[in-house]
Amino acid sequence: MRFIRSRMGRAVAGAGVAFALAAPMAAQADAATVRLHASTATGESLRGPSFFGTSVALAPTNVNASNQKWVKTDVVGGFATYRSLAGTNQPMCLTASSFSSRPFAAICNPSSLAQQWTRGFVNDGRIENRSTFTALTRQANAAVEVRVLGGGQVGQKWHEHIAG
């Protein structure tokens, strides 16, 4: 059996072990379960996908409904992912694409820029996507879309509520 003989080697190995143990704990500490609703959506919350589906939509708020709960996990640089707690066959995260005007759920990949969101580049209540530079937007007909960041779009203001 080989032993690490130098002090520097032992220090590096010790730091690696400490990081390996701390990394999973840090990820858990940076997660919160939330409900999302547009400031114009009285009584409606963002609903995750059905078991085999990928669409997300607004639905009447039910504080006990798991499909209206999202696990917000910080990733890097002020961005976070939103993983649906809907009973799907795989973990699904809120996603945007430049090819679709509707947000959708896709298999979670925290390194995907399409699944990284911020609460507003200027902290104005928007939920903005990192890859498309669009924001979740509630339309007057209650449809949820991702739209370009626009001045005064009331439907782009969102609230997060801690969900138990």
GROMACS elastic network, one bead per residue, 0.5 to 0.9 nm:
[ bonds ]
;  ai    aj funct       b0    kb
    2     5     6  0.88533   500
    4     7     6  0.81215   500
    4     9     6  0.60708   500
    4    10     6  0.60569   500
    4    13     6  0.85986   500
    5     8     6  0.86907   500
    5     9     6  0.70185   500
    5    10     6  0.73997   500
    6     9     6  0.51820   500
    6    10     6  0.63952   500
    6    11     6  0.86919   500
    7    10     6  0.51475   500
    7    11     6  0.61334   500
    7    12     6  0.86606   500
    8    11     6  0.50317   500
    8    12     6  0.61793   500
    8    13     6  0.85539   500
    9    12     6  0.52241   500
    9    13     6  0.61329   500
    9    14     6  0.85140   500
   10    13     6  0.50640   500
   10    14     6  0.59580   500
   10    15     6  0.85050   500
   11    14     6  0.50527   500
   11    15     6  0.61014   500
   11    16     6  0.85648   500
   12    15     6  0.51155   500
   12    16     6  0.61843   500
   12    17     6  0.87262   500
   13    16     6  0.50751   500
   13    17     6  0.63083   500
   13    18     6  0.86901   500
   14    17     6  0.51688   500
   14    18     6  0.61926   500
   14    19     6  0.86267   500
   15    18     6  0.50554   500
   15    19     6  0.61141   500
   15    20     6  0.85471   500
   16    19     6  0.51487   500
   16    20     6  0.61108   500
   16    21     6  0.86633   500
   17    20     6  0.50681   500
   17    21     6  0.62698   500
   17    22     6  0.85991   500
   18    21     6  0.52515   500
   18    22     6  0.60575   500
   18    23     6  0.85588   500
   19    22     6  0.50105   500
   19    23     6  0.58161   500
   20    23     6  0.56410   500
   20    24     6  0.75485   500
   21    24     6  0.66263   500
   21    25     6  0.73054   500
   22    25     6  0.52333   500
   22    26     6  0.61406   500
   22    27     6  0.88251   500
   23    26     6  0.51744   500
   23    27     6  0.64440   500
   23    28     6  0.88700   500
   24    27     6  0.52413   500
   24    28     6  0.64461   500
   24    29     6  0.88279   500
   25    28     6  0.51715   500
   25    29     6  0.62673   500
   25    30     6  0.88582   500
   26    29     6  0.51030   500
   26    30     6  0.63856   500
   27    30     6  0.53837   500
   27    31     6  0.68108   500
   27    73     6  0.74048   500
   27    74     6  0.77518   500
   27    75     6  0.84178   500
   28    31     6  0.56190   500
   28    32     6  0.87190   500
   28    73     6  0.81672   500
   29    32     6  0.82379   500
   29    73     6  0.88646   500
   30    72     6  0.81374   500
   30    73     6  0.57526   500
   30    74     6  0.56661   500
   30    75     6  0.85232   500
   31    71     6  0.63816   500
   31    72     6  0.54051   500
   31    74     6  0.65747   500
   32    70     6  0.81674   500
   32    71     6  0.55291   500
   32    72     6  0.52516   500
   32    73     6  0.66695   500
   32   162     6  0.73044   500
   32   163     6  0.83374   500
   33    69     6  0.64088   500
   33    70     6  0.55007   500
   33    72     6  0.60675   500
   33    73     6  0.87993   500
   33    82     6  0.89967   500
   33    85     6  0.89081   500
   33   161     6  0.84693   500
   33   162     6  0.59582   500
   33   163     6  0.54243   500
   33   164     6  0.68657   500
   34    68     6  0.84569   500
   34    69     6  0.56430   500
   34    70     6  0.52735   500
   34    71     6  0.62416   500
   34    72     6  0.67967   500
   34    82     6  0.88654   500
   34   160     6  0.59930   500
   34   161     6  0.52766   500
   34   164     6  0.79725   500
   35    45     6  0.66121   500
   35    46     6  0.71689   500
   35    47     6  0.88897   500
   35    63     6  0.83086   500
   35    68     6  0.60748   500
   35    69     6  0.50711   500
   35    70     6  0.61834   500
   35    71     6  0.88385   500
   35   159     6  0.81374   500
   35   160     6  0.56288   500
   35   161     6  0.51517   500
   35   162     6  0.63752   500
   35   163     6  0.58916   500
   36    44     6  0.87345   500
   36    45     6  0.55497   500
   36    46     6  0.55061   500
   36    47     6  0.86023   500
   36    68     6  0.77755   500
   36    69     6  0.78531   500
   36    70     6  0.78740   500
   36   158     6  0.68202   500
   36   159     6  0.58068   500
   36   161     6  0.66281   500
   37    40     6  0.82045   500
   37    41     6  0.63170   500
   37    42     6  0.81921   500
   37    43     6  0.82716   500
   37    44     6  0.61946   500
   37    46     6  0.58813   500
   37    58     6  0.79578   500
   37    61     6  0.87881   500
   37   157     6  0.87086   500
   37   158     6  0.55719   500
   37   159     6  0.54716   500
   37   160     6  0.68076   500
   37   161     6  0.84421   500
   38    41     6  0.50078   500
   38    42     6  0.79219   500
   38    44     6  0.78378   500
   38    45     6  0.75413   500
   38    46     6  0.83818   500
   38   136     6  0.86924   500
   38   137     6  0.77595   500
   38   138     6  0.64694   500
   38   154     6  0.87814   500
   38   155     6  0.62865   500
   38   156     6  0.69881   500
   38   157     6  0.57502   500
   38   159     6  0.61358   500
   38   160     6  0.89756   500
   39    42     6  0.71924   500
   39   138     6  0.89537   500
   39   154     6  0.77809   500
   39   155     6  0.69648   500
   39   156     6  0.80643   500
   39   157     6  0.55407   500
   39   158     6  0.52812   500
   39   159     6  0.63756   500
   40   138     6  0.76362   500
   40   140     6  0.88783   500
   40   154     6  0.71677   500
   40   155     6  0.61374   500
   40   156     6  0.88976   500
   40   157     6  0.78043   500
   40   158     6  0.83452   500
   41    44     6  0.52962   500
   41    45     6  0.75198   500
   41    58     6  0.83535   500
   41   138     6  0.76047   500
   41   142     6  0.76978   500
   41   155     6  0.82732   500
   41   158     6  0.89878   500
   42    45     6  0.86468   500
   42    60     6  0.87471   500
   42    61     6  0.88683   500
   43    59     6  0.82598   500
   43    60     6  0.56592   500
   43    61     6  0.53534   500
   43    62     6  0.87524   500
   44    47     6  0.89186   500
   44    58     6  0.58044   500
   44    59     6  0.51667   500
   44    62     6  0.85137   500
   45    57     6  0.82279   500
   45    58     6  0.53456   500
   45    59     6  0.55979   500
   45    60     6  0.63085   500
   45    61     6  0.51480   500
   45    62     6  0.80852   500
   45    68     6  0.63771   500
   45    69     6  0.88964   500
   46    56     6  0.69003   500
   46    57     6  0.56455   500
   46    59     6  0.64376   500
   46    60     6  0.88507   500
   46    61     6  0.83684   500
   46    67     6  0.85078   500
   46    68     6  0.58743   500
   46    69     6  0.81919   500
   46    70     6  0.89609   500
   46   144     6  0.85546   500
   47    55     6  0.87785   500
   47    56     6  0.55807   500
   47    57     6  0.53107   500
   47    58     6  0.56165   500
   47    59     6  0.60698   500
   47    60     6  0.89702   500
   47    61     6  0.88790   500
   47    65     6  0.89989   500
   47    66     6  0.88499   500
   47    67     6  0.55010   500
   47    69     6  0.75920   500
   47    70     6  0.89223   500
   47    84     6  0.82916   500
   47    86     6  0.81591   500
   48    54     6  0.79660   500
   48    55     6  0.71967   500
   48    56     6  0.50227   500
   48    57     6  0.71127   500
   48    58     6  0.88935   500
   48    66     6  0.86409   500
   48    67     6  0.50549   500
   48    68     6  0.60772   500
   48    69     6  0.77282   500
   48    70     6  0.80061   500
   48    83     6  0.87560   500
   48    84     6  0.55498   500
   48    85     6  0.73737   500
   48    86     6  0.57385   500
   48    92     6  0.83932   500
   48    93     6  0.86981   500
   48    94     6  0.81893   500
   48   104     6  0.85334   500
   48   105     6  0.73047   500
   49    52     6  0.75583   500
   49    53     6  0.52602   500
   49    54     6  0.50720   500
   49    55     6  0.53123   500
   49    56     6  0.54660   500
   49    57     6  0.82603   500
   49    67     6  0.72414   500
   49    84     6  0.76522   500
   49    86     6  0.64493   500
   49    87     6  0.83062   500
   49    88     6  0.72952   500
   49    92     6  0.79760   500
   49   104     6  0.80052   500
   49   105     6  0.65677   500
   50    54     6  0.70627   500
   50    55     6  0.77500   500
   50    56     6  0.86500   500
   50    67     6  0.80226   500
   50    86     6  0.68599   500
   50    87     6  0.71307   500
   50    88     6  0.64333   500
   51    54     6  0.85586   500
   51    86     6  0.75023   500
   51    87     6  0.58412   500
   51    89     6  0.61616   500
   51    90     6  0.87899   500
   52    88     6  0.65064   500
   52    89     6  0.70124   500
   53    56     6  0.87697   500
   53    88     6  0.80924   500
   53   105     6  0.81162   500
   54    92     6  0.80780   500
   54   104     6  0.55579   500
   54   106     6  0.65054   500
   55   102     6  0.81986   500
   55   103     6  0.73255   500
   55   105     6  0.61728   500
   56    94     6  0.81024   500
   56   102     6  0.82882   500
   56   103     6  0.66513   500
   56   104     6  0.54504   500
   56   105     6  0.67144   500
   56   144     6  0.78696   500
   57   103     6  0.85303   500
   57   104     6  0.86886   500
   57   142     6  0.84049   500
   57   143     6  0.67664   500
   57   144     6  0.59961   500
   58    61     6  0.85365   500
   58    68     6  0.89437   500
   58   138     6  0.85369   500
   58   142     6  0.68407   500
   58   143     6  0.70844   500
   58   144     6  0.69344   500
   59    62     6  0.84612   500
   59    68     6  0.82348   500
   61    64     6  0.88671   500
   61    65     6  0.81840   500
   61    68     6  0.75865   500
   62    65     6  0.53798   500
   62    66     6  0.87908   500
   62    68     6  0.74326   500
   63    66     6  0.81657   500
   63    68     6  0.76374   500
   63    69     6  0.84044   500
   63   163     6  0.72947   500
   63   164     6  0.83590   500
   64    67     6  0.89470   500
   64    68     6  0.82801   500
   64    69     6  0.87871   500
   64   163     6  0.87116   500
   64   164     6  0.83546   500
   65    68     6  0.56495   500
   65    69     6  0.71891   500
   65    86     6  0.83678   500
   66    69     6  0.52639   500
   66    70     6  0.83352   500
   66    84     6  0.82094   500
   66    85     6  0.54648   500
   66    86     6  0.54292   500
   66    87     6  0.76506   500
   67    70     6  0.79254   500
   67    84     6  0.66548   500
   67    85     6  0.55638   500
   67    87     6  0.70968   500
   68    84     6  0.75915   500
   68    85     6  0.73782   500
   68    86     6  0.72415   500
   69    83     6  0.84457   500
   69    84     6  0.62157   500
   69    85     6  0.55830   500
   69    86     6  0.74276   500
   69   163     6  0.66279   500
   69   164     6  0.86453   500
   70    82     6  0.55263   500
   70    83     6  0.52109   500
   70    85     6  0.57565   500
   70    86     6  0.84433   500
   70    93     6  0.85374   500
   70    94     6  0.88733   500
   70   163     6  0.84014   500
   71    81     6  0.77643   500
   71    82     6  0.53825   500
   71    84     6  0.64638   500
   71    85     6  0.71379   500
   72    80     6  0.62311   500
   72    81     6  0.55882   500
   72    83     6  0.65650   500
   73    79     6  0.85709   500
   73    80     6  0.52008   500
   73    81     6  0.53154   500
   73    82     6  0.66097   500
   73    83     6  0.80195   500
   73   110     6  0.89339   500
   74    77     6  0.85570   500
   74    78     6  0.71220   500
   74    79     6  0.59933   500
   74    81     6  0.65616   500
   74   116     6  0.89658   500
   75    78     6  0.74470   500
   75    79     6  0.57680   500
   75    80     6  0.51225   500
   75    81     6  0.70012   500
   75   110     6  0.70274   500
   75   111     6  0.81735   500
   75   116     6  0.77633   500
   76    79     6  0.55409   500
   76    80     6  0.72304   500
   76   116     6  0.89914   500
   77    80     6  0.87252   500
   78   117     6  0.84524   500
   78   118     6  0.63128   500
   78   119     6  0.82999   500
   79   116     6  0.56650   500
   79   117     6  0.52025   500
   79   119     6  0.79155   500
   79   129     6  0.88432   500
   79   130     6  0.78271   500
   80   110     6  0.83836   500
   80   115     6  0.80293   500
   80   116     6  0.53269   500
   80   117     6  0.52951   500
   80   118     6  0.63099   500
   80   119     6  0.88108   500
   81    93     6  0.68229   500
   81    94     6  0.71559   500
   81    95     6  0.87785   500
   81   108     6  0.84992   500
   81   109     6  0.88702   500
   81   110     6  0.66019   500
   81   115     6  0.58080   500
   81   116     6  0.51053   500
   81   117     6  0.61506   500
   81   118     6  0.87225   500
   82    92     6  0.85481   500
   82    93     6  0.54335   500
   82    94     6  0.55176   500
   82    95     6  0.86043   500
   82   108     6  0.89281   500
   82   115     6  0.76410   500
   82   116     6  0.80607   500
   82   117     6  0.79640   500
   83    86     6  0.89229   500
   83    91     6  0.68075   500
   83    92     6  0.56883   500
   83    94     6  0.64332   500
   83   105     6  0.85428   500
   83   108     6  0.71273   500
   84    87     6  0.83811   500
   84    88     6  0.85394   500
   84    91     6  0.71293   500
   84    92     6  0.57615   500
   84    93     6  0.58656   500
   84    94     6  0.73368   500
   84   105     6  0.80390   500
   85    88     6  0.79514   500
   85    91     6  0.79703   500
   85    92     6  0.82121   500
   86    91     6  0.87638   500
   86    92     6  0.84268   500
   87    90     6  0.84579   500
   87    91     6  0.87921   500
   88    91     6  0.67474   500
   88    92     6  0.73496   500
   89    92     6  0.87125   500
   90   107     6  0.65779   500
   90   108     6  0.83085   500
   91   106     6  0.81536   500
   91   107     6  0.57836   500
   91   108     6  0.58097   500
   92    95     6  0.89277   500
   92   105     6  0.54193   500
   92   106     6  0.50520   500
   92   108     6  0.51320   500
   92   109     6  0.88673   500
   93   104     6  0.80994   500
   93   105     6  0.50913   500
   93   106     6  0.54595   500
   93   107     6  0.61670   500
   93   109     6  0.78600   500
   93   110     6  0.87619   500
   93   115     6  0.66259   500
   94   103     6  0.69219   500
   94   104     6  0.58912   500
   94   106     6  0.67612   500
   94   108     6  0.82815   500
   94   114     6  0.85324   500
   94   115     6  0.59518   500
   94   116     6  0.84101   500
   94   117     6  0.87396   500
   95   103     6  0.57650   500
   95   104     6  0.53053   500
   95   105     6  0.55153   500
   95   106     6  0.62884   500
   95   108     6  0.89135   500
   95   113     6  0.88699   500
   95   114     6  0.54858   500
   95   116     6  0.77510   500
   95   117     6  0.87532   500
   95   129     6  0.80863   500
   96    99     6  0.86159   500
   96   100     6  0.74436   500
   96   101     6  0.81306   500
   96   102     6  0.72790   500
   96   104     6  0.64746   500
   96   105     6  0.84225   500
   96   114     6  0.53963   500
   96   115     6  0.67511   500
   96   116     6  0.89692   500
   96   129     6  0.67585   500
   96   130     6  0.89597   500
   96   131     6  0.78612   500
   96   132     6  0.70085   500
   96   134     6  0.82303   500
   96   136     6  0.89800   500
   96   146     6  0.70971   500
   97   100     6  0.55083   500
   97   101     6  0.75809   500
   97   102     6  0.81372   500
   97   103     6  0.74241   500
   97   104     6  0.85960   500
   97   114     6  0.64793   500
   97   131     6  0.77946   500
   97   132     6  0.64849   500
   97   146     6  0.85979   500
   98   101     6  0.73888   500
   98   131     6  0.82638   500
   98   132     6  0.58000   500
   98   134     6  0.87557   500
  100   103     6  0.74259   500
  100   104     6  0.89666   500
  100   145     6  0.87293   500
  100   146     6  0.81577   500
  101   144     6  0.88032   500
  101   145     6  0.54509   500
  101   146     6  0.53991   500
  101   147     6  0.69242   500
  102   136     6  0.87185   500
  102   143     6  0.86026   500
  102   144     6  0.64889   500
  102   146     6  0.56885   500
  102   147     6  0.87166   500
  103   136     6  0.74994   500
  103   144     6  0.72111   500
  103   145     6  0.59599   500
  103   146     6  0.60462   500
  105   108     6  0.83431   500
  105   115     6  0.89480   500
  106   109     6  0.83797   500
  106   115     6  0.84022   500
  108   111     6  0.89784   500
  108   112     6  0.83872   500
  108   115     6  0.76997   500
  109   112     6  0.55164   500
  109   113     6  0.89278   500
  109   115     6  0.72766   500
  110   113     6  0.78356   500
  110   115     6  0.67365   500
  110   116     6  0.72445   500
  111   114     6  0.87505   500
  111   115     6  0.78883   500
  111   116     6  0.79849   500
  112   115     6  0.55228   500
  112   116     6  0.68308   500
  112   131     6  0.85466   500
  113   116     6  0.50843   500
  113   117     6  0.82526   500
  113   129     6  0.77921   500
  113   130     6  0.56325   500
  113   131     6  0.51083   500
  113   132     6  0.86007   500
  114   117     6  0.80813   500
  114   129     6  0.66172   500
  114   130     6  0.63725   500
  114   131     6  0.50994   500
  114   132     6  0.71407   500
  115   129     6  0.72405   500
  115   130     6  0.76779   500
  115   131     6  0.81389   500
  116   128     6  0.84269   500
  116   129     6  0.60014   500
  116   130     6  0.55747   500
  116   131     6  0.76735   500
  117   120     6  0.84722   500
  117   127     6  0.62287   500
  117   128     6  0.52933   500
  117   130     6  0.57807   500
  117   131     6  0.88643   500
  117   135     6  0.88581   500
  118   121     6  0.68101   500
  118   123     6  0.86952   500
  118   126     6  0.77902   500
  118   127     6  0.55826   500
  118   128     6  0.52504   500
  118   129     6  0.66304   500
  118   130     6  0.73546   500
  119   122     6  0.83547   500
  119   123     6  0.61105   500
  119   124     6  0.74566   500
  119   125     6  0.58457   500
  119   126     6  0.54012   500
  119   128     6  0.63576   500
  119   158     6  0.86041   500
  120   124     6  0.55735   500
  120   125     6  0.58451   500
  120   127     6  0.57443   500
  120   128     6  0.58050   500
  120   135     6  0.84980   500
  121   124     6  0.76828   500
  121   126     6  0.81955   500
  121   127     6  0.89315   500
  121   128     6  0.75162   500
  122   125     6  0.85026   500
  122   126     6  0.87578   500
  123   126     6  0.73402   500
  124   157     6  0.74146   500
  125   156     6  0.75962   500
  125   158     6  0.55567   500
  125   159     6  0.70179   500
  126   135     6  0.63223   500
  126   136     6  0.71721   500
  126   137     6  0.85614   500
  126   149     6  0.88344   500
  126   156     6  0.54301   500
  126   158     6  0.58029   500
  126   159     6  0.86000   500
  127   134     6  0.84944   500
  127   135     6  0.54582   500
  127   136     6  0.57498   500
  127   137     6  0.86414   500
  127   156     6  0.74265   500
  127   157     6  0.76789   500
  127   158     6  0.68022   500
  128   132     6  0.84618   500
  128   133     6  0.64413   500
  128   134     6  0.55958   500
  128   136     6  0.65420   500
  128   146     6  0.85957   500
  128   149     6  0.81404   500
  129   132     6  0.57741   500
  129   133     6  0.53993   500
  129   134     6  0.55417   500
  129   135     6  0.61013   500
  129   136     6  0.80709   500
  129   146     6  0.85298   500
  130   133     6  0.56885   500
  130   134     6  0.79057   500
  131   134     6  0.82177   500
  132   135     6  0.85800   500
  132   146     6  0.88597   500
  132   148     6  0.83964   500
  133   147     6  0.85891   500
  133   148     6  0.67064   500
  133   149     6  0.70941   500
  134   137     6  0.88783   500
  134   146     6  0.56217   500
  134   147     6  0.50800   500
  134   149     6  0.55539   500
  135   145     6  0.80791   500
  135   146     6  0.51733   500
  135   147     6  0.54725   500
  135   148     6  0.63182   500
  135   149     6  0.59917   500
  135   150     6  0.88449   500
  135   156     6  0.64172   500
  136   144     6  0.68108   500
  136   145     6  0.58283   500
  136   147     6  0.66234   500
  136   155     6  0.80172   500
  136   156     6  0.59098   500
  136   157     6  0.83922   500
  136   158     6  0.82276   500
  137   143     6  0.82523   500
  137   144     6  0.56234   500
  137   145     6  0.51393   500
  137   146     6  0.56321   500
  137   147     6  0.62307   500
  137   153     6  0.79661   500
  137   154     6  0.82764   500
  137   157     6  0.77394   500
  137   158     6  0.86221   500
  138   141     6  0.80530   500
  138   142     6  0.59056   500
  138   143     6  0.58571   500
  138   145     6  0.64527   500
  138   146     6  0.86360   500
  138   154     6  0.82909   500
  138   156     6  0.65501   500
  138   157     6  0.86677   500
  139   142     6  0.52478   500
  139   143     6  0.52886   500
  139   144     6  0.61935   500
  139   145     6  0.72759   500
  139   155     6  0.62532   500
  140   143     6  0.73472   500
  140   155     6  0.80121   500
  141   144     6  0.88773   500
  147   150     6  0.79249   500
  147   156     6  0.85122   500
  149   153     6  0.81719   500
  149   156     6  0.82636   500
  150   153     6  0.58922   500
  150   156     6  0.85279   500
  151   154     6  0.87724   500
  152   155     6  0.87501   500
  152   156     6  0.83944   500
  153   156     6  0.56489   500
  153   157     6  0.78583   500
  154   157     6  0.59871   500
  155   158     6  0.77367   500
  160   163     6  0.89956   500
